[in-house]
């Protein structure tokens, strides 16, 4: 007979492994996007997003159908559907669109560092909305994170890449919008469950993306190199669908606080992958800036958990 402690330890390892795999999957997204842009000059942000969503949508529809059949959960009312629609639109369509455009101008490493600031925005915005004083610990966390972002940004200024300010601004806007999505999603996740919420909001985002593409380019989404379709499929499965459900499963086992700390591996993984696959440089200043950002996010995670 296995002891209760053994089962708890096994579940802890499984939970940490699921979150780690999810974080690694998400961290690879920017690498795949950069590779897709390099594979064809005809591919723009909305085209790549549309391909990604077309490949990912069937998985989310299946999850939604399976959940509704298996679960006896109460049907959503009109107000809940409206919230789902708004959150799906801003979180997985608008924020993603700004991020995809931003990656046309900046490196994958810089994008991941800027985007990873969103937990600090969640804490800051929550303090403003709920009119709570910002504690010294939160101030330290924000100071660390934004100092780190400035260090990484200054490092890229020395490279003098074209469109650095525009790309960084777009990704920063994406992080701000995703922080708003995170704040709004908490209540809905508790009401309808994380898997159902993810499936519904991703479906809304998929529809918005496909409509945007149709208005921009028409209904034909053919004629691109094979590599573009392959990369979009890889991004849909391994950097969208699987990470979303792996992360949700891991959070259910070890909790959101522990999961957010493990997720800090994401920017480091992106830096390493960008160095290995995209030949992006890794400098001491960039590593120092990334460390500050991760330290700030870690402190914020501890504050949120407390």
MINUKE-69133 format. One record per residue (C-alpha): residue in three letters; x, y, z. Coordinates in Angstrom, 2 decimals. Example, Ala and Ser with C-alpha at 12.3 -4.5 7.8 and 13.67 -1.06 7.14 Angstrom:
(mike ALA, (12.30, -4.50, 7.80))
(mike SER, (13.67, -1.06, 7.14))
END
This chain:
(mike UNK, (0.00, 0.00, 0.00))
(mike UNK, (1.28, 3.42, -0.93))
(mike UNK, (1.13, 6.09, 1.74))
(mike UNK, (-0.85, 9.32, 1.48))
(mike UNK, (2.42, 11.26, 1.50))
(mike UNK, (3.62, 9.29, -1.51))
(mike UNK, (0.48, 10.17, -3.46))
(mike UNK, (0.81, 13.84, -2.49))
(mike UNK, (4.43, 13.92, -3.62))
(mike UNK, (3.53, 12.18, -6.86))
(mike UNK, (0.71, 14.65, -7.52))
(mike UNK, (3.07, 17.54, -6.76))
(mike UNK, (5.59, 16.25, -9.29))
(mike UNK, (2.85, 15.71, -11.88))
(mike UNK, (1.41, 19.18, -11.29))
(mike UNK, (4.79, 20.86, -11.54))
(mike UNK, (5.56, 18.88, -14.70))
(mike UNK, (2.28, 19.89, -16.34))
(mike UNK, (2.84, 23.58, -15.58))
(mike UNK, (6.44, 23.37, -16.78))
(mike UNK, (5.40, 21.78, -20.07))
(mike UNK, (2.70, 24.40, -20.50))
(mike UNK, (5.15, 27.24, -19.85))
(mike UNK, (7.66, 25.78, -22.32))
(mike UNK, (4.93, 25.46, -24.95))
(mike UNK, (3.86, 29.07, -24.53))
(mike UNK, (7.49, 30.24, -24.59))
(mike UNK, (8.04, 28.61, -28.00))
(mike UNK, (5.20, 30.59, -29.62))
(mike UNK, (7.26, 33.68, -30.41))
(mike UNK, (10.00, 31.51, -31.93))
(mike UNK, (7.50, 29.81, -34.25))
(mike UNK, (6.00, 33.18, -35.23))
(mike UNK, (9.43, 34.53, -36.18))
(mike UNK, (10.16, 31.40, -38.22))
(mike UNK, (6.83, 31.73, -40.06))
(mike UNK, (7.53, 35.38, -40.92))
(mike UNK, (10.94, 34.35, -42.24))
(mike UNK, (9.42, 31.54, -44.31))
(mike UNK, (7.29, 33.88, -46.45))
(mike UNK, (7.16, 37.66, -46.91))
(mike UNK, (3.47, 37.28, -47.86))
(mike UNK, (2.52, 36.24, -44.34))
(mike UNK, (1.29, 39.07, -42.11))
(mike UNK, (0.08, 38.97, -38.51))
(mike UNK, (-3.62, 38.34, -39.19))
(mike UNK, (-2.86, 35.62, -41.76))
(mike UNK, (-0.66, 33.73, -39.31))
(mike UNK, (-3.23, 34.18, -36.55))
(mike UNK, (-6.00, 32.90, -38.82))
(mike UNK, (-4.01, 29.78, -39.71))
(mike UNK, (-3.27, 29.19, -36.04))
(mike UNK, (-6.92, 29.55, -35.06))
(mike UNK, (-8.20, 27.39, -37.92))
(mike UNK, (-5.97, 24.56, -36.72))
(mike UNK, (-6.76, 25.15, -33.03))
(mike UNK, (-10.52, 25.76, -33.25))
(mike UNK, (-11.57, 22.09, -33.80))
(mike UNK, (-9.78, 21.09, -30.59))
(mike UNK, (-11.57, 23.75, -28.54))
(mike UNK, (-14.95, 22.89, -30.08))
(mike UNK, (-14.41, 19.22, -29.20))
(mike UNK, (-13.46, 20.12, -25.63))
(mike UNK, (-16.54, 22.33, -25.27))
(mike UNK, (-18.83, 19.62, -26.67))
(mike UNK, (-17.24, 16.89, -24.51))
(mike UNK, (-17.48, 19.03, -21.38))
(mike UNK, (-21.13, 19.94, -22.00))
(mike UNK, (-22.01, 16.28, -22.59))
(mike UNK, (-20.13, 14.98, -19.57))
(mike UNK, (-20.96, 17.76, -17.14))
(mike UNK, (-24.33, 18.74, -15.75))
(mike UNK, (-23.25, 22.38, -15.49))
(mike UNK, (-25.94, 25.00, -15.79))
(mike UNK, (-26.26, 26.74, -19.16))
(mike UNK, (-24.81, 30.22, -19.40))
(mike UNK, (-27.20, 33.17, -19.35))
(mike UNK, (-27.03, 36.17, -21.71))
(mike UNK, (-24.87, 38.23, -19.35))
(mike UNK, (-22.35, 35.41, -18.97))
(mike UNK, (-22.20, 34.90, -22.74))
(mike UNK, (-21.54, 38.62, -23.14))
(mike UNK, (-18.69, 38.46, -20.64))
(mike UNK, (-17.26, 35.42, -22.44))
(mike UNK, (-17.47, 37.26, -25.77))
(mike UNK, (-15.74, 40.38, -24.44))
(mike UNK, (-12.99, 38.45, -22.65))
(mike UNK, (-12.37, 36.17, -25.63))
(mike UNK, (-12.18, 39.17, -27.94))
(mike UNK, (-9.71, 41.19, -25.88))
(mike UNK, (-7.68, 38.35, -24.36))
(mike UNK, (-7.13, 35.91, -27.20))
(mike UNK, (-7.81, 38.06, -30.26))
(mike UNK, (-6.83, 41.68, -29.62))
(mike UNK, (-3.90, 40.99, -27.27))
(mike UNK, (-2.64, 38.24, -29.59))
(mike UNK, (-2.98, 40.45, -32.67))
(mike UNK, (-0.90, 43.23, -31.10))
(mike UNK, (1.69, 40.65, -30.01))
(mike UNK, (1.90, 39.10, -33.49))
(mike UNK, (2.37, 42.53, -35.10))
(mike UNK, (4.98, 43.49, -32.51))
(mike UNK, (7.04, 40.41, -33.37))
(mike UNK, (7.45, 41.77, -36.89))
(mike UNK, (9.67, 44.48, -35.40))
(mike UNK, (11.41, 43.14, -32.29))
(mike UNK, (13.26, 40.00, -31.23))
(mike UNK, (11.57, 37.02, -29.62))
(mike UNK, (13.61, 37.51, -26.45))
(mike UNK, (12.54, 41.14, -25.97))
(mike UNK, (8.92, 40.28, -26.77))
(mike UNK, (8.78, 37.58, -24.10))
(mike UNK, (10.31, 39.83, -21.43))
(mike UNK, (7.84, 42.66, -22.13))
(mike UNK, (4.85, 40.33, -22.35))
(mike UNK, (5.80, 38.64, -19.09))
(mike UNK, (5.20, 41.92, -17.26))
(mike UNK, (1.45, 41.32, -17.35))
(mike UNK, (1.26, 39.91, -13.75))
(mike UNK, (2.65, 43.22, -12.46))
(mike UNK, (-0.08, 45.08, -14.35))
(mike UNK, (-2.69, 42.78, -12.81))
(mike UNK, (-1.50, 43.68, -9.30))
(mike UNK, (-1.25, 47.39, -10.13))
(mike UNK, (-4.67, 47.58, -11.81))
(mike UNK, (-6.27, 45.55, -9.02))
(mike UNK, (-4.96, 48.07, -6.47))
(mike UNK, (-6.41, 50.93, -8.52))
(mike UNK, (-9.80, 49.30, -9.15))
(mike UNK, (-10.28, 48.15, -5.57))
(mike UNK, (-8.73, 51.36, -4.19))
(mike UNK, (-6.19, 49.51, -2.11))
(mike UNK, (-2.87, 51.08, -1.10))
(mike UNK, (0.18, 49.74, -2.92))
(mike UNK, (2.39, 48.07, -0.32))
(mike UNK, (6.16, 48.43, -0.12))
(mike UNK, (6.54, 44.84, -1.28))
(mike UNK, (4.47, 45.53, -4.41))
(mike UNK, (6.51, 48.67, -5.07))
(mike UNK, (9.71, 46.60, -4.88))
(mike UNK, (8.22, 44.04, -7.29))
(mike UNK, (7.16, 46.71, -9.76))
(mike UNK, (10.52, 48.45, -9.48))
(mike UNK, (12.42, 45.22, -10.17))
(mike UNK, (10.24, 44.29, -13.15))
(mike UNK, (10.26, 47.67, -14.87))
(mike UNK, (13.98, 48.15, -14.23))
(mike UNK, (14.58, 44.80, -15.89))
(mike UNK, (12.46, 45.73, -18.88))
(mike UNK, (14.38, 49.00, -19.29))
(mike UNK, (17.71, 47.15, -19.16))
(mike UNK, (16.63, 44.72, -21.87))
(mike UNK, (15.18, 47.56, -23.94))
(mike UNK, (18.37, 49.63, -23.65))
(mike UNK, (20.37, 46.60, -24.76))
(mike UNK, (18.26, 46.38, -27.91))
(mike UNK, (18.64, 50.13, -28.50))
(mike UNK, (22.35, 49.49, -28.94))
(mike UNK, (21.50, 47.08, -31.74))
(mike UNK, (19.48, 49.89, -33.37))
(mike UNK, (16.87, 47.58, -34.86))
(mike UNK, (14.26, 49.20, -37.09))
(mike UNK, (10.82, 49.57, -35.54))
(mike UNK, (12.02, 48.85, -32.00))
(mike UNK, (9.82, 51.49, -30.36))
(mike UNK, (6.74, 50.50, -32.38))
(mike UNK, (7.18, 46.78, -31.78))
(mike UNK, (7.88, 47.22, -28.07))
(mike UNK, (4.87, 49.50, -27.70))
(mike UNK, (2.58, 47.00, -29.41))
(mike UNK, (3.75, 44.11, -27.21))
(mike UNK, (3.46, 46.29, -24.10))
(mike UNK, (-0.13, 47.12, -25.10))
(mike UNK, (-0.73, 43.39, -25.54))
(mike UNK, (0.56, 42.76, -22.00))
(mike UNK, (-1.71, 45.49, -20.58))
(mike UNK, (-4.78, 44.10, -22.39))
(mike UNK, (-3.97, 40.55, -21.31))
(mike UNK, (-3.70, 41.78, -17.72))
(mike UNK, (-7.24, 43.18, -18.04))
(mike UNK, (-8.35, 39.82, -19.44))
(mike UNK, (-6.73, 38.02, -16.51))
(mike UNK, (-8.52, 40.26, -14.02))
(mike UNK, (-11.89, 39.67, -15.69))
(mike UNK, (-11.45, 35.93, -16.18))
(mike UNK, (-11.09, 34.98, -12.51))
(mike UNK, (-14.80, 35.13, -11.66))
(mike UNK, (-15.88, 33.35, -14.85))
(mike UNK, (-13.39, 30.52, -14.34))
(mike UNK, (-14.83, 29.89, -10.88))
(mike UNK, (-18.38, 29.88, -12.26))
(mike UNK, (-18.01, 27.68, -15.35))
(mike UNK, (-14.65, 25.92, -14.93))
(mike UNK, (-11.27, 26.56, -16.53))
(mike UNK, (-11.57, 24.06, -19.42))
(mike UNK, (-14.99, 25.33, -20.43))
(mike UNK, (-13.89, 28.96, -20.10))
(mike UNK, (-10.78, 28.39, -22.21))
(mike UNK, (-12.73, 26.54, -24.91))
(mike UNK, (-15.43, 29.23, -25.12))
(mike UNK, (-13.12, 32.25, -25.10))
(mike UNK, (-10.75, 30.68, -27.63))
(mike UNK, (-13.74, 29.93, -29.89))
(mike UNK, (-14.80, 33.59, -29.71))
(mike UNK, (-11.25, 34.67, -30.52))
(mike UNK, (-11.07, 32.23, -33.43))
(mike UNK, (-14.27, 33.64, -34.95))
(mike UNK, (-13.02, 37.23, -34.52))
(mike UNK, (-9.69, 36.35, -36.11))
(mike UNK, (-11.24, 34.58, -39.10))
(mike UNK, (-13.67, 37.46, -39.69))
(mike UNK, (-10.78, 39.95, -39.53))
(mike UNK, (-8.80, 37.88, -42.03))
(mike UNK, (-11.80, 37.62, -44.39))
(mike UNK, (-12.28, 41.41, -44.40))
(mike UNK, (-8.55, 41.94, -44.97))
(mike UNK, (-7.68, 39.21, -47.48))
(mike UNK, (-10.89, 37.46, -48.51))
(mike UNK, (-11.83, 33.86, -47.78))
(mike UNK, (-8.89, 32.15, -49.54))
(mike UNK, (-6.06, 31.20, -47.20))
(mike UNK, (-3.99, 29.18, -49.65))
(mike UNK, (-0.87, 29.73, -51.72))
(mike UNK, (1.67, 29.96, -48.92))
(mike UNK, (4.78, 27.80, -48.61))
(mike UNK, (4.33, 24.42, -46.93))
(mike UNK, (6.55, 25.58, -44.06))
(mike UNK, (4.03, 28.28, -43.11))
(mike UNK, (1.17, 25.78, -42.73))
(mike UNK, (3.39, 23.35, -40.83))
(mike UNK, (4.58, 26.05, -38.41))
(mike UNK, (1.01, 27.28, -37.90))
(mike UNK, (-0.08, 23.72, -37.08))
(mike UNK, (2.80, 23.27, -34.64))
(mike UNK, (1.93, 26.61, -33.00))
(mike UNK, (-1.75, 25.71, -32.75))
(mike UNK, (-1.15, 22.32, -31.15))
(mike UNK, (2.02, 22.74, -29.07))
(mike UNK, (1.93, 26.48, -28.27))
(mike UNK, (-1.83, 27.08, -27.99))
(mike UNK, (-4.06, 24.06, -27.33))
(mike UNK, (-1.84, 21.75, -25.27))
(mike UNK, (-0.21, 24.48, -23.10))
(mike UNK, (-3.62, 25.96, -22.24))
(mike UNK, (-4.99, 22.67, -20.93))
(mike UNK, (-1.68, 21.50, -19.41))
(mike UNK, (-1.45, 24.76, -17.48))
(mike UNK, (-5.05, 24.52, -16.29))
(mike UNK, (-4.54, 20.91, -15.18))
(mike UNK, (-1.33, 21.83, -13.35))
(mike UNK, (-2.96, 24.78, -11.58))
(mike UNK, (-5.73, 22.54, -10.29))
(mike UNK, (-3.08, 20.30, -8.67))
(mike UNK, (-0.52, 22.76, -7.26))
(mike UNK, (-2.41, 26.07, -7.21))
(mike UNK, (-2.10, 29.32, -9.16))
(mike UNK, (0.63, 30.76, -6.93))
(mike UNK, (3.05, 27.87, -7.39))
(mike UNK, (2.18, 27.67, -11.09))
(mike UNK, (2.99, 31.34, -11.65))
(mike UNK, (6.40, 30.86, -10.05))
(mike UNK, (7.20, 27.81, -12.20))
(mike UNK, (6.04, 29.76, -15.27))
(mike UNK, (8.91, 32.19, -14.82))
(mike UNK, (10.98, 29.64, -16.74))
(mike UNK, (9.18, 30.92, -19.86))
(mike UNK, (11.31, 33.99, -20.71))
(mike UNK, (14.53, 32.08, -20.04))
(mike UNK, (13.37, 29.27, -22.33))
(mike UNK, (12.52, 31.82, -25.03))
(mike UNK, (15.98, 33.39, -24.77))
(mike UNK, (17.65, 30.00, -25.12))
(mike UNK, (15.43, 28.92, -28.02))
(mike UNK, (15.92, 32.27, -29.76))
(mike UNK, (19.68, 31.87, -29.40))
(mike UNK, (19.66, 28.28, -30.69))
(mike UNK, (17.10, 28.61, -33.49))
(mike UNK, (17.01, 32.28, -34.51))
(mike UNK, (20.65, 33.17, -33.75))
(mike UNK, (19.54, 35.99, -31.44))
(mike UNK, (22.36, 37.20, -29.21))
(mike UNK, (22.32, 36.70, -25.44))
(mike UNK, (24.21, 39.41, -23.56))
(mike UNK, (24.96, 39.95, -19.88))
(mike UNK, (22.78, 43.06, -19.82))
(mike UNK, (19.89, 41.14, -21.35))
(mike UNK, (20.29, 38.33, -18.82))
(mike UNK, (20.44, 40.86, -15.98))
(mike UNK, (17.28, 42.58, -17.21))
(mike UNK, (15.47, 39.27, -17.57))
(mike UNK, (16.53, 38.30, -14.06))
(mike UNK, (15.09, 41.55, -12.66))
(mike UNK, (11.80, 41.00, -14.48))
(mike UNK, (11.52, 37.43, -13.21))
(mike UNK, (12.41, 38.53, -9.67))
(mike UNK, (9.69, 41.17, -9.80))
(mike UNK, (7.12, 38.70, -11.11))
(mike UNK, (8.15, 36.23, -8.39))
(mike UNK, (7.57, 38.85, -5.68))
(mike UNK, (4.23, 39.77, -7.25))
(mike UNK, (3.22, 36.10, -7.28))
(mike UNK, (4.07, 35.80, -3.60))
(mike UNK, (2.02, 38.92, -2.86))
(mike UNK, (-0.97, 37.55, -4.80))
(mike UNK, (-0.69, 34.21, -3.01))
(mike UNK, (-0.52, 35.79, 0.44))
END
